[in-house]
Amino acid sequence: MHNIHDRTQDLIMKAKSGNREALNALLIRYQERILRIVRLRLNPKLRQWLQSVDILQEALISASRG
């Protein structure tokens, strides 16, 4: 049985070769973690103008294109 690290590595390799389903699985798997990082790092003054979820969406869009 593969551990989560092996499955993640497999998804990364598939995503790099153009597999959209693998890329989507990775984005779904890590979106909550990315959102926590955004919330921790977002300057309190910027929080008045930007929503953490909006930044997350932009990051995921950028990742899916790149």
ZIKAUR-V267546 format. One record per residue. N is the residue number from 0. RES is the residue in three letters. D_CENTER is the distance of its C-alpha to the mean C-alpha in Angstrom with 1 decimal. Layout:
<<N:RES:D_CENTER> <N:RES:D_CENTER>>
This chain:
<<0:MET:25.2> <1:HIS:21.9> <2:ASN:19.9> <3:ILE:16.2> <4:HIS:15.9> <5:ASP:17.9> <6:ARG:16.0> <7:THR:12.7> <8:GLN:14.8> <9:ASP:16.2> <10:LEU:13.0> <11:ILE:12.1> <12:MET:15.8> <13:LYS:15.9> <14:ALA:12.9> <15:LYS:14.7> <16:SER:17.8> <17:GLY:16.6> <18:ASN:15.9> <19:ARG:13.9> <20:GLU:13.9> <21:ALA:12.4> <22:LEU:9.5> <23:ASN:9.1> <24:ALA:9.6> <25:LEU:6.9> <26:LEU:4.3> <27:ILE:6.8> <28:ARG:7.4> <29:TYR:4.7> <30:GLN:4.4> <31:GLU:7.8> <32:ARG:7.6> <33:ILE:5.7> <34:LEU:8.3> <35:ARG:10.9> <36:ILE:10.6> <37:VAL:10.9> <38:ARG:13.8> <39:LEU:15.4> <40:ARG:15.5> <41:LEU:16.4> <42:ASN:20.1> <43:PRO:22.2> <44:LYS:24.0> <45:LEU:21.0> <46:ARG:20.0> <47:GLN:23.1> <48:TRP:21.9> <49:LEU:18.2> <50:GLN:16.1> <51:SER:13.0> <52:VAL:11.6> <53:ASP:12.7> <54:ILE:10.9> <55:LEU:7.5> <56:GLN:8.7> <57:GLU:9.9> <58:ALA:6.9> <59:LEU:5.3> <60:ILE:9.0> <61:SER:9.5> <62:ALA:7.2> <63:SER:9.0> <64:ARG:12.2> <65:GLY:12.2>>
